[in-house]
Amino acid sequence: VPTDTYYASEQWYLHNTAQSYHHSSTVSLPGTTGIDINWQPVFDQTALRGEGTIVAVIDSGLNSNHPDLLTNLWTNPQDTSIDGIDNDANNLVDDVHGWNFINNTNQFGDDLGHGTLTAGFIGAVDDSHGVVGVAPHTEIMPLKVLDSVGNGSTANVIKAINYAVSHGANVINMSFGNPNASTIP
Protein backbone atom coordinates (compact mmCIF):
# COMPACT_ATOMS: atom_id res chain seq x y z
CA VAL A 1 0.00 0.00 0.00
CA PRO A 2 1.40 3.40 -0.87
CA THR A 3 2.48 5.33 2.22
CA ASP A 4 1.80 8.79 0.81
CA THR A 5 0.08 11.11 3.28
CA TYR A 6 -3.16 11.53 1.34
CA TYR A 7 -3.48 8.11 -0.30
CA ALA A 8 -5.96 6.58 2.16
CA SER A 9 -7.82 9.76 3.03
CA GLU A 10 -8.00 11.80 -0.17
CA GLN A 11 -7.21 9.69 -3.22
CA TRP A 12 -10.64 8.08 -3.45
CA TYR A 13 -10.31 7.74 -7.23
CA LEU A 14 -7.53 5.16 -6.67
CA HIS A 15 -8.95 3.27 -3.68
CA ASN A 16 -12.40 4.24 -2.47
CA THR A 17 -13.39 2.97 0.96
CA ALA A 18 -16.24 5.49 1.31
CA GLN A 19 -13.89 8.12 2.69
CA SER A 20 -15.12 11.70 2.48
CA TYR A 21 -14.13 13.85 -0.46
CA HIS A 22 -14.03 17.61 -0.86
CA HIS A 23 -17.09 18.80 -2.76
CA SER A 24 -15.89 22.39 -2.27
CA SER A 25 -13.42 24.16 -0.02
CA THR A 26 -15.93 24.05 2.85
CA VAL A 27 -18.08 20.96 2.17
CA SER A 28 -17.03 17.31 2.42
CA LEU A 29 -19.31 14.51 1.24
CA PRO A 30 -19.14 10.77 1.94
CA GLY A 31 -17.71 8.58 -0.78
CA THR A 32 -19.04 5.30 -2.13
CA THR A 33 -17.05 2.11 -1.56
CA GLY A 34 -15.59 0.69 -4.75
CA ILE A 35 -16.18 3.71 -6.98
CA ASP A 36 -12.58 3.99 -8.11
CA ILE A 37 -10.32 2.82 -10.94
CA ASN A 38 -9.49 -0.46 -9.12
CA TRP A 39 -5.82 0.48 -9.05
CA GLN A 40 -4.84 -1.18 -5.78
CA PRO A 41 -4.74 -4.78 -7.13
CA VAL A 42 -2.38 -3.69 -9.91
CA PHE A 43 -0.16 -1.88 -7.43
CA ASP A 44 -0.21 -4.91 -5.09
CA GLN A 45 0.43 -7.62 -7.67
CA THR A 46 2.92 -6.11 -10.08
CA ALA A 47 6.07 -4.08 -10.18
CA LEU A 48 4.63 -1.93 -12.96
CA ARG A 49 5.18 1.67 -11.91
CA GLY A 50 5.85 3.40 -15.23
CA GLU A 51 9.59 2.81 -15.52
CA GLY A 52 10.80 3.69 -18.98
CA THR A 53 7.56 5.45 -19.89
CA ILE A 54 7.43 9.09 -20.96
CA VAL A 55 4.07 10.78 -20.55
CA ALA A 56 3.62 14.12 -22.29
CA VAL A 57 1.22 16.30 -20.32
CA ILE A 58 -0.16 18.82 -22.81
CA ASP A 59 -1.89 21.30 -20.55
CA SER A 60 -1.34 24.54 -18.60
CA GLY A 61 2.28 23.82 -17.72
CA LEU A 62 3.88 22.33 -14.64
CA ASN A 63 5.25 23.45 -11.30
CA SER A 64 8.65 21.86 -11.85
CA ASN A 65 9.63 22.44 -8.22
CA HIS A 66 6.72 20.39 -6.87
CA PRO A 67 8.26 17.80 -4.51
CA ASP A 68 6.03 14.97 -5.80
CA LEU A 69 6.98 15.68 -9.43
CA LEU A 70 10.57 16.96 -9.38
CA THR A 71 12.25 13.55 -9.60
CA ASN A 72 9.95 12.43 -12.44
CA LEU A 73 10.53 15.46 -14.65
CA TRP A 74 11.54 14.31 -18.14
CA THR A 75 14.92 15.44 -19.50
CA ASN A 76 15.47 15.82 -23.22
CA PRO A 77 18.36 13.43 -23.93
CA GLN A 78 19.62 15.66 -26.76
CA ASP A 79 19.39 18.98 -24.90
CA THR A 80 20.37 18.32 -21.29
CA SER A 81 21.53 21.73 -20.09
CA ILE A 82 20.58 25.39 -20.23
CA ASP A 83 23.38 26.68 -22.44
CA GLY A 84 21.67 28.99 -24.95
CA ILE A 85 22.21 26.48 -27.77
CA ASP A 86 19.61 24.51 -29.72
CA ASN A 87 21.47 21.22 -29.20
CA ASP A 88 18.81 19.01 -30.77
CA ALA A 89 18.31 21.32 -33.79
CA ASN A 90 14.53 21.58 -33.37
CA ASN A 91 14.45 25.41 -33.32
CA LEU A 92 13.67 25.39 -29.57
CA VAL A 93 16.61 26.65 -27.53
CA ASP A 94 17.18 24.81 -24.25
CA ASP A 95 14.05 22.64 -24.28
CA VAL A 96 15.67 20.64 -21.51
CA HIS A 97 12.51 19.53 -19.67
CA GLY A 98 9.66 20.55 -22.01
CA TRP A 99 8.30 23.62 -23.77
CA ASN A 100 5.88 26.53 -23.45
CA PHE A 101 4.17 26.81 -26.83
CA ILE A 102 2.28 29.95 -25.81
CA ASN A 103 5.37 32.07 -25.17
CA ASN A 104 7.81 29.95 -27.22
CA THR A 105 10.16 29.44 -24.28
CA ASN A 106 11.44 26.71 -21.99
CA GLN A 107 9.63 28.39 -19.04
CA PHE A 108 6.54 26.18 -18.67
CA GLY A 109 5.42 27.24 -15.17
CA ASP A 110 1.79 26.45 -14.40
CA ASP A 111 -0.21 29.63 -13.73
CA LEU A 112 -3.54 27.75 -13.81
CA GLY A 113 -2.66 24.66 -11.77
CA HIS A 114 -4.42 22.09 -13.94
CA GLY A 115 -1.27 20.78 -15.62
CA THR A 116 0.41 20.20 -12.26
CA LEU A 117 -2.70 18.49 -10.89
CA THR A 118 -2.91 16.24 -13.95
CA ALA A 119 0.81 15.40 -13.79
CA GLY A 120 0.33 14.46 -10.13
CA PHE A 121 -2.50 12.05 -10.96
CA ILE A 122 -0.20 10.43 -13.48
CA GLY A 123 3.27 10.46 -11.96
CA ALA A 124 3.50 11.76 -8.39
CA VAL A 125 6.21 9.74 -6.67
CA ASP A 126 5.49 7.16 -3.97
CA ASP A 127 7.48 8.85 -1.20
CA SER A 128 5.40 9.02 2.01
CA HIS A 129 4.46 12.65 1.26
CA GLY A 130 1.47 14.17 -0.51
CA VAL A 131 -0.18 11.93 -3.10
CA VAL A 132 0.89 9.03 -5.31
CA GLY A 133 0.34 8.86 -9.07
CA VAL A 134 -0.96 5.85 -10.99
CA ALA A 135 2.53 5.44 -12.50
CA PRO A 136 4.88 6.84 -9.83
CA HIS A 137 8.08 6.08 -11.77
CA THR A 138 7.09 7.54 -15.12
CA GLU A 139 8.76 10.57 -16.69
CA ILE A 140 6.55 13.65 -17.13
CA MET A 141 7.16 15.81 -20.23
CA PRO A 142 5.41 19.16 -19.62
CA LEU A 143 4.14 20.91 -22.75
CA LYS A 144 2.30 24.15 -22.05
CA VAL A 145 -0.50 25.11 -24.44
CA LEU A 146 -3.05 26.70 -22.07
CA ASP A 147 -2.80 30.11 -20.42
CA SER A 148 -3.80 31.22 -16.91
CA VAL A 149 -7.53 30.99 -17.69
CA GLY A 150 -7.37 27.77 -19.71
CA ASN A 151 -7.37 29.25 -23.20
CA GLY A 152 -5.11 28.03 -25.96
CA SER A 153 -4.94 27.43 -29.67
CA THR A 154 -5.36 24.36 -31.79
CA ALA A 155 -2.14 25.26 -33.59
CA ASN A 156 -0.15 25.07 -30.34
CA VAL A 157 -1.79 21.77 -29.38
CA ILE A 158 -0.71 20.33 -32.74
CA LYS A 159 2.85 21.63 -32.20
CA ALA A 160 2.89 20.05 -28.74
CA ILE A 161 1.64 16.70 -30.07
CA ASN A 162 4.32 16.74 -32.76
CA TYR A 163 6.96 17.61 -30.15
CA ALA A 164 5.83 14.79 -27.87
CA VAL A 165 5.92 12.23 -30.67
CA SER A 166 9.30 13.36 -31.99
CA HIS A 167 10.81 13.35 -28.49
CA GLY A 168 9.76 9.83 -27.57
CA ALA A 169 6.57 10.20 -25.55
CA ASN A 170 4.85 6.86 -25.06
CA VAL A 171 1.62 8.44 -23.84
CA ILE A 172 0.08 11.86 -24.49
CA ASN A 173 -2.38 13.27 -21.96
CA MET A 174 -4.65 16.13 -22.98
CA SER A 175 -7.29 16.59 -20.30
CA PHE A 176 -8.59 20.02 -21.17
CA GLY A 177 -11.88 21.32 -22.34
CA ASN A 178 -13.44 24.63 -23.19
CA PRO A 179 -16.90 25.41 -24.56
CA ASN A 180 -15.38 27.80 -27.09
CA ALA A 181 -13.61 26.56 -30.18
CA SER A 182 -10.14 27.88 -30.96
CA THR A 183 -10.16 30.88 -33.25
CA ILE A 184 -6.39 31.28 -33.29
CA PRO A 185 -4.71 29.66 -36.28
Order of alpha helices (4+ residues) and beta strands (2+ residues): alpha-beta-beta-alpha-beta-beta-alpha-beta-alpha-beta
